[in-house]
Amino acid sequence: MHGEYKVPGGKLVVVDFDVVDDVIRNPRVAGDFFLEPDEALGDFDRALDGLPAASDAKQIAQAITAALRPGTVLLGFSAEAVAVAVRRAMTDARSWADFEWEVVHDAAVPPRTHLALDEVLATRVGEGRRKPTLRFWEWDESAVVIGSFQSVKNEVDPEGAEKYGFEVVRRISGGGAMMMERGNVVTYSLYVPGELVQGMSFADSYAYLDDWVLQGLRGLGIEATYQPLNDIASPLGKIGGAAQKRLGSGGVLHHVTMAYDLDNAKMLEVLRIGREKISDKGIASAAKRVDPLRSQTGLSRAAIIESLKQTFTDLYGATAGSVSADELAEAEALAESKFATEEWLYRVP
């Protein structure tokens, strides 16, 4: 068995072992991490040797932690990272380099069509009918996009949304409401095969799938970090948030919205949740909650997107592509039959 796991923002962990009578045997942990003292490397092997092959990541990490000698220092990895590598070896897990990637950056479509495209393209990737894909969204309309399980009336002020021309739509992933003002957000979706995140917890997969964009933002001079469970942040505040959905086809949808610019006063009129969260601190504190990309880089939104596209292309050898005519037609039909309906929007009133 052979398993690999690149720690987001950290180092590569590699584990090789045999499975004999449903037990892990002859394990060897390696990688480009740092470890002190040198002898502690053997502690990992001894901890894994003899563990039931059915052990989950939590059980494996606990066994490793218990076996490490006092004073051991792990840099660039953790016991949990080794556990993920072991679990990935037990499955049909694959790495970024195992796939041919496509980057899509097409013209704007209505918000409901963007949401439908997420479902259509993630499904097709899971079925093997499309290459794994990174798609950047373009906006010529503004929208409030609420999470799959949120209440419309609890999240959105209808008068504020109407005043500023925000359509209210519901996505298929969980998470919180996002105020998507045209020209003021950077939104992208990753459509990946489930094999890419095999052996990872949901929390691990968020960090893993966000790692490339952190590298891209740092390349722009932004001190971007991952904040569990699903935030991208800087020392000055939140840059954006991610949401994820696993589909029955085997595809995984992972989408992220980052603030390029933000009108905090408008946010408080459109989103009820934003108003409630800062009700005891005032509007001045709302500005500190979000750290838009424009304030950090001075670059245009288009320039930031082009830079991020280049980062992804350089990392994974991606090629430029587009949504096909039949994919768009399927998405437009789904937008009308599902995402535009009151039954979907008010599934939680």
Secondary structure by P-SEA (a helix, b strand, c coil): cbbbbbcccbbbbbbbbbbccccccccccccccccccccaaaaaaaaaccccccccaaaaaaaaaaacccccccccccaaaaaaaaaaaaccccccccbbbbbbbbccccaaaaaaaaaaaaaaaaacccccbbbbbbbccccccccccccccccccaaaaaaabbbbbbcccbbbbbbcccccbbbbbbbbcccccccccaaaaaaaaaaaaaaaaaaacccccccccbbbbcccccccbbbbbbccccbbbbbbbbbcccaaaaaaaccaaaaaacccccaaaaaaacccccccccccaaaaaaaaaaaaaaacbbbbbcccaaaaaaaaaaaaacccccccccccc
